[in-house]
């Protein structure tokens, strides 16, 4: 991958590291996501029946949050395009899940986190070139 330089991770990205566990717990509780979620990989279309229920979308979202937490961790090197891609995926699924929440407090928590992720992605994205973030 060709990068256009290095820069420090923006504080907005680093702050996600501390924010993610609470939202992860909110998703787990709100949608009753089990401790282990199995992915069906026997065929390219095997996931189709699992992409409709909120619990499945929540589980996949939680996995993406695990990835975002890892790249937001101080000392873990990443690139800004990875951050922006993870954020884009999360924003779409969080939008959907906010509408599925039974508890308004949880919906508000997901909405606040969604805005925090968007802000971190904007700051990580920079001028649109690919940069290594340290």
SVG drawing of the C-alpha trace seen along z (x, -y; Angstrom):
<svg xmlns="http://www.w3.org/2000/svg" viewBox="-39 -18 45 43">
<polyline fill="none" stroke="black" stroke-width="0.4" points="0.0,0.0 1.3,-3.4 1.0,-5.9 1.4,-9.6 3.2,-10.0 2.7,-9.4 0.9,-11.3 -0.3,-10.7 -3.7,-9.3 -6.2,-12.1 -7.5,-12.3 -11.0,-11.7 -9.9,-8.3 -8.0,-7.4 -11.0,-8.4 -13.1,-5.7 -10.9,-3.1 -12.4,-4.0 -15.9,-4.6 -16.4,-1.3 -16.8,1.1 -19.9,-0.7 -21.6,-0.7 -20.6,2.9 -22.3,3.8 -25.4,1.7 -25.7,3.7 -25.2,7.0 -27.9,6.3 -30.4,4.5 -30.4,7.2 -29.6,10.2 -26.5,11.1 -25.0,14.4 -21.4,14.6 -20.5,16.6 -22.0,15.8 -21.4,18.3 -20.9,17.3 -22.1,19.6 -19.3,19.7 -20.2,22.8 -21.5,20.8 -21.4,17.1 -25.2,16.8 -25.3,18.6 -25.5,15.3 -28.7,14.1 -31.2,15.4 -29.1,13.9 -29.0,10.4 -32.5,9.5 -32.8,9.9 -31.6,7.2 -29.6,9.7 -27.6,10.7 -26.9,7.2 -26.0,6.3 -23.5,9.2 -21.8,8.2 -21.7,4.6 -20.1,5.7 -17.4,7.5 -16.7,4.3 -16.5,2.4 -13.9,4.9 -11.8,4.1 -12.3,0.4 -11.2,0.6 -8.1,2.4 -7.1,-0.2 -8.0,-3.0 -5.7,-1.6 -2.7,-3.8 0.4,-2.1 -1.3,-0.1 -0.4,-1.3 -3.1,-1.6 -4.0,-3.7 -6.6,-6.3 -8.5,-4.4 -9.0,-1.5 -10.5,-3.8 -12.8,-5.5 -13.9,-2.1 -14.7,-0.7 -16.5,-3.9 -18.7,-3.8 -19.7,-0.2 -20.5,-1.0 -22.5,-4.1 -24.9,-2.3 -25.5,0.6 -25.8,-1.8 -28.4,-3.8 -30.4,-0.6 -30.0,0.6 -31.1,-2.7 -34.4,-2.2 -34.7,1.3 -34.0,0.4 -36.8,1.0 -35.2,-1.3 -34.8,-5.0 -31.8,-5.4 -30.0,-2.7 -31.1,-4.3 -29.7,-7.7 -26.4,-6.0 -26.0,-4.4 -26.8,-7.8 -24.1,-9.6 -21.6,-6.9 -22.4,-7.1 -21.6,-10.8 -18.4,-10.1 -17.4,-7.5 -18.2,-10.0 -16.1,-12.7 -13.2,-10.3 -13.4,-9.2 -13.4,-12.8 -10.3,-13.6 -8.6,-10.4 -9.4,-10.8 -7.5,-14.0 -7.3,-15.4 -8.3,-12.1 -4.8,-10.7 -3.8,-7.5 -1.7,-8.1 -0.2,-5.9 -1.5,-6.6 0.6,-5.9"/>
</svg>
